């Protein structure tokens, strides 16, 4: 009986914590505040990286703002079907 009660409580806590994670896009995230850095420095005692497998990230404007509360987060899929009213 105690195990069933503990499992039920665990399930409730997990469900509540999962629901609380939504809407995190309405806050500025840590990666949005970072500045670009140079290449990775390889210590002398390690083998250098293969330059043919180098991935170049193109420069561009960074989004440093959160999603407004009036808009939905990207966690929600865009509408697939046309709205029947529109």
Secondary structure, DSSP 8 states (H G I E B T S, - for coil): -HHHHHHHHHHHHHHHHHHHTTTGGGS--GGGS----------TTS----GGG-----------S---TTS--TTS----S--TT-
